[in-house]
Amino acid sequence: MSIYQQIFDINEQTFDKLMAGGLLKAKARRDLLMYEYYLQEKKKYGSMQAITNTADKFCVSDSLIEKVIYKIQHLCTN
């Protein structure tokens, strides 16, 4: 099981405790939500449009979405 999947499977209360304790960054939840949304959009529209749609949905730049994708995909391979 990848680190990404392990983090994603943590229940909300435990996730909040890990964030409060400094073990997870405050933006970890947002990044996971963006990545999940990106994957859904990618199935429908392809990668580039999915990045744009995700950026629009979360009011962030395309480059931030690309960084999140890279970071999470890197976690999935380790």
DRENTORLO-362248 format. One record per residue: x, z, y of N, C-alpha, C in turn; residue in three letters; residue number from 1. Coordinates in nm, 2 decimals, padded with zeros to 4 digits, m for minus. Example, Ala and Ser with C-alpha at 12.3 -4.5 7.8 and 13.67 -1.06 7.14 Angstrom:
% DRENTORLO-362248
+--------+--------+--------+--------+--------+--------+--------+--------+--------+------+------+
|   n.xx |   n.zz |   n.yy |  ca.xx |  ca.zz |  ca.yy |   c.xx |   c.zz |   c.yy | resn | resi |
+--------+--------+--------+--------+--------+--------+--------+--------+--------+------+------+
|  01.32 |  00.78 | m00.57 |  01.23 |  00.78 | m00.45 |  01.32 |  00.78 | m00.33 |  ALA |    1 |
|  01.28 |  00.71 | m00.22 |  01.37 |  00.71 | m00.11 |  01.29 |  00.79 |  00.00 |  SER |    2 |
+--------+--------+--------+--------+--------+--------+--------+--------+--------+------+------+
% end
This chain:
% DRENTORLO-362248
+--------+--------+--------+--------+--------+--------+--------+--------+--------+------+------+
|   n.xx |   n.zz |   n.yy |  ca.xx |  ca.zz |  ca.yy |   c.xx |   c.zz |   c.yy | resn | resi |
+--------+--------+--------+--------+--------+--------+--------+--------+--------+------+------+
|  00.09 |  00.00 | m00.12 |  00.00 |  00.00 |  00.00 |  00.09 |  00.00 |  00.12 |  MET |    1 |
|  00.06 | m00.09 |  00.22 |  00.14 | m00.10 |  00.34 |  00.11 |  00.02 |  00.43 |  SER |    2 |
|  00.21 |  00.04 |  00.52 |  00.19 |  00.15 |  00.62 |  00.07 |  00.13 |  00.71 |  ILE |    3 |
|  00.04 |  00.00 |  00.74 | m00.08 | m00.04 |  00.82 | m00.20 |  00.01 |  00.75 |  TYR |    4 |
| m00.21 | m00.03 |  00.62 | m00.33 |  00.01 |  00.54 | m00.35 |  00.16 |  00.53 |  GLN |    5 |
| m00.24 |  00.23 |  00.52 | m00.24 |  00.38 |  00.51 | m00.29 |  00.44 |  00.64 |  GLN |    6 |
| m00.24 |  00.39 |  00.75 | m00.29 |  00.43 |  00.88 | m00.44 |  00.40 |  00.90 |  ILE |    7 |
| m00.47 |  00.28 |  00.87 | m00.61 |  00.23 |  00.89 | m00.71 |  00.32 |  00.80 |  PHE |    8 |
| m00.67 |  00.37 |  00.69 | m00.75 |  00.44 |  00.60 | m00.77 |  00.59 |  00.63 |  ASP |    9 |
| m00.69 |  00.64 |  00.73 | m00.70 |  00.78 |  00.77 | m00.83 |  00.80 |  00.84 |  ILE |   10 |
| m00.90 |  00.91 |  00.81 | m01.03 |  00.94 |  00.87 | m01.00 |  00.98 |  01.02 |  ASN |   11 |
| m01.11 |  00.97 |  01.10 | m01.10 |  00.98 |  01.24 | m01.04 |  01.12 |  01.28 |  GLU |   12 |
| m01.09 |  01.22 |  01.22 | m01.04 |  01.36 |  01.25 | m00.89 |  01.37 |  01.23 |  GLN |   13 |
| m00.84 |  01.33 |  01.12 | m00.70 |  01.33 |  01.09 | m00.62 |  01.24 |  01.18 |  THR |   14 |
| m00.68 |  01.13 |  01.21 | m00.61 |  01.03 |  01.31 | m00.59 |  01.10 |  01.44 |  PHE |   15 |
| m00.70 |  01.17 |  01.49 | m00.69 |  01.24 |  01.62 | m00.59 |  01.35 |  01.61 |  ASP |   16 |
| m00.58 |  01.43 |  01.50 | m00.48 |  01.53 |  01.49 | m00.34 |  01.47 |  01.49 |  LYS |   17 |
| m00.31 |  01.36 |  01.43 | m00.18 |  01.30 |  01.43 | m00.15 |  01.25 |  01.57 |  LEU |   18 |
| m00.25 |  01.20 |  01.64 | m00.22 |  01.16 |  01.78 | m00.19 |  01.28 |  01.87 |  MET |   19 |
| m00.27 |  01.38 |  01.85 | m00.24 |  01.50 |  01.93 | m00.11 |  01.56 |  01.90 |  ALA |   20 |
| m00.07 |  01.55 |  01.78 |  00.06 |  01.61 |  01.74 |  00.18 |  01.52 |  01.77 |  GLY |   21 |
|  00.15 |  01.40 |  01.83 |  00.26 |  01.31 |  01.87 |  00.31 |  01.22 |  01.75 |  GLY |   22 |
|  00.25 |  01.22 |  01.64 |  00.30 |  01.14 |  01.53 |  00.25 |  01.00 |  01.54 |  LEU |   23 |
|  00.14 |  00.98 |  01.60 |  00.09 |  00.84 |  01.63 |  00.08 |  00.83 |  01.78 |  LEU |   24 |
|  00.11 |  00.71 |  01.83 |  00.10 |  00.68 |  01.97 | m00.05 |  00.67 |  02.01 |  LYS |   25 |
| m00.08 |  00.70 |  02.13 | m00.22 |  00.71 |  02.18 | m00.28 |  00.57 |  02.17 |  ALA |   26 |
| m00.21 |  00.46 |  02.17 | m00.27 |  00.33 |  02.17 | m00.28 |  00.28 |  02.03 |  LYS |   27 |
| m00.24 |  00.36 |  01.93 | m00.25 |  00.31 |  01.79 | m00.39 |  00.27 |  01.75 |  ALA |   28 |
| m00.49 |  00.34 |  01.78 | m00.62 |  00.31 |  01.75 | m00.67 |  00.18 |  01.81 |  ARG |   29 |
| m00.63 |  00.16 |  01.94 | m00.67 |  00.04 |  02.01 | m00.60 | m00.08 |  01.94 |  ARG |   30 |
| m00.47 | m00.06 |  01.91 | m00.40 | m00.17 |  01.84 | m00.46 | m00.21 |  01.71 |  ASP |   31 |
| m00.50 | m00.11 |  01.63 | m00.57 | m00.14 |  01.50 | m00.70 | m00.21 |  01.52 |  LEU |   32 |
| m00.78 | m00.17 |  01.62 | m00.90 | m00.24 |  01.65 | m00.88 | m00.38 |  01.70 |  LEU |   33 |
| m00.78 | m00.40 |  01.78 | m00.75 | m00.54 |  01.83 | m00.71 | m00.62 |  01.71 |  MET |   34 |
| m00.63 | m00.57 |  01.62 | m00.58 | m00.65 |  01.51 | m00.69 | m00.69 |  01.41 |  TYR |   35 |
| m00.78 | m00.59 |  01.39 | m00.90 | m00.62 |  01.30 | m00.98 | m00.73 |  01.36 |  GLU |   36 |
| m01.01 | m00.72 |  01.49 | m01.09 | m00.82 |  01.56 | m01.02 | m00.95 |  01.56 |  TYR |   37 |
| m00.89 | m00.96 |  01.58 | m00.81 | m01.08 |  01.57 | m00.83 | m01.15 |  01.44 |  TYR |   38 |
| m00.82 | m01.07 |  01.33 | m00.83 | m01.12 |  01.19 | m00.97 | m01.19 |  01.17 |  LEU |   39 |
| m01.07 | m01.12 |  01.22 | m01.21 | m01.18 |  01.21 | m01.22 | m01.31 |  01.29 |  GLN |   40 |
| m01.17 | m01.31 |  01.41 | m01.17 | m01.43 |  01.49 | m01.09 | m01.54 |  01.43 |  GLU |   41 |
| m00.98 | m01.51 |  01.38 | m00.89 | m01.61 |  01.32 | m00.96 | m01.68 |  01.20 |  LYS |   42 |
| m01.04 | m01.62 |  01.13 | m01.11 | m01.68 |  01.02 | m01.21 | m01.79 |  01.07 |  LYS |   43 |
| m01.26 | m01.76 |  01.19 | m01.36 | m01.85 |  01.25 | m01.30 | m01.96 |  01.33 |  LYS |   44 |
| m01.20 | m01.93 |  01.41 | m01.15 | m02.02 |  01.51 | m01.00 | m02.06 |  01.50 |  TYR |   45 |
| m00.93 | m02.00 |  01.41 | m00.78 | m02.03 |  01.41 | m00.71 | m01.93 |  01.50 |  GLY |   46 |
| m00.58 | m01.93 |  01.48 | m00.49 | m01.83 |  01.53 | m00.49 | m01.83 |  01.69 |  SER |   47 |
| m00.46 | m01.94 |  01.75 | m00.45 | m01.95 |  01.90 | m00.58 | m01.91 |  01.97 |  MET |   48 |
| m00.69 | m01.96 |  01.92 | m00.82 | m01.92 |  01.98 | m00.85 | m01.78 |  01.96 |  GLN |   49 |
| m00.82 | m01.73 |  01.84 | m00.84 | m01.59 |  01.81 | m00.76 | m01.49 |  01.90 |  ALA |   50 |
| m00.64 | m01.53 |  01.93 | m00.56 | m01.45 |  02.03 | m00.63 | m01.45 |  02.16 |  ILE |   51 |
| m00.68 | m01.56 |  02.21 | m00.74 | m01.57 |  02.34 | m00.87 | m01.49 |  02.34 |  THR |   52 |
| m00.95 | m01.50 |  02.23 | m01.08 | m01.43 |  02.22 | m01.05 | m01.28 |  02.22 |  ASN |   53 |
| m00.95 | m01.24 |  02.14 | m00.92 | m01.09 |  02.13 | m00.87 | m01.04 |  02.27 |  THR |   54 |
| m00.79 | m01.11 |  02.33 | m00.74 | m01.07 |  02.47 | m00.86 | m01.06 |  02.56 |  ALA |   55 |
| m00.96 | m01.15 |  02.56 | m01.07 | m01.14 |  02.64 | m01.16 | m01.02 |  02.61 |  ASP |   56 |
| m01.18 | m01.00 |  02.48 | m01.26 | m00.89 |  02.43 | m01.21 | m00.75 |  02.48 |  LYS |   57 |
| m01.07 | m00.74 |  02.47 | m01.01 | m00.61 |  02.50 | m00.95 | m00.60 |  02.65 |  PHE |   58 |
| m00.97 | m00.71 |  02.72 | m00.93 | m00.71 |  02.86 | m00.78 | m00.69 |  02.87 |  CYS |   59 |
| m00.70 | m00.76 |  02.79 | m00.56 | m00.75 |  02.79 | m00.50 | m00.89 |  02.79 |  VAL |   60 |
| m00.37 | m00.91 |  02.80 | m00.31 | m01.04 |  02.80 | m00.29 | m01.09 |  02.66 |  SER |   61 |
| m00.28 | m01.23 |  02.65 | m00.25 | m01.29 |  02.52 | m00.12 | m01.24 |  02.47 |  ASP |   62 |
| m00.02 | m01.22 |  02.56 |  00.11 | m01.18 |  02.51 |  00.10 | m01.04 |  02.45 |  SER |   63 |
|  00.02 | m00.95 |  02.50 |  00.00 | m00.82 |  02.44 | m00.06 | m00.83 |  02.30 |  LEU |   64 |
| m00.16 | m00.92 |  02.28 | m00.22 | m00.94 |  02.15 | m00.11 | m00.99 |  02.05 |  ILE |   65 |
| m00.03 | m01.08 |  02.10 |  00.08 | m01.14 |  02.01 |  00.18 | m01.03 |  01.97 |  GLU |   66 |
|  00.21 | m00.94 |  02.06 |  00.30 | m00.83 |  02.03 |  00.23 | m00.73 |  01.92 |  LYS |   67 |
|  00.11 | m00.71 |  01.94 |  00.03 | m00.62 |  01.84 |  00.03 | m00.69 |  01.71 |  VAL |   68 |
|  00.00 | m00.81 |  01.70 |  00.00 | m00.89 |  01.58 |  00.13 | m00.88 |  01.51 |  ILE |   69 |
|  00.24 | m00.91 |  01.58 |  00.37 | m00.90 |  01.53 |  00.41 | m00.76 |  01.47 |  TYR |   70 |
|  00.37 | m00.66 |  01.55 |  00.41 | m00.53 |  01.52 |  00.33 | m00.49 |  01.39 |  LYS |   71 |
|  00.21 | m00.52 |  01.38 |  00.13 | m00.48 |  01.26 |  00.17 | m00.56 |  01.14 |  ILE |   72 |
|  00.19 | m00.69 |  01.16 |  00.24 | m00.77 |  01.04 |  00.37 | m00.73 |  00.99 |  GLN |   73 |
|  00.46 | m00.68 |  01.08 |  00.59 | m00.62 |  01.04 |  00.57 | m00.50 |  00.96 |  HIS |   74 |
|  00.47 | m00.41 |  01.00 |  00.44 | m00.29 |  00.93 |  00.39 | m00.33 |  00.79 |  LEU |   75 |
|  00.32 | m00.44 |  00.78 |  00.26 | m00.48 |  00.65 |  00.36 | m00.52 |  00.55 |  CYS |   76 |
|  00.48 | m00.57 |  00.60 |  00.58 | m00.61 |  00.50 |  00.68 | m00.51 |  00.47 |  THR |   77 |
|  00.67 | m00.39 |  00.53 |  00.76 | m00.28 |  00.50 |  00.70 | m00.17 |  00.42 |  ASN |   78 |
+--------+--------+--------+--------+--------+--------+--------+--------+--------+------+------+
% end
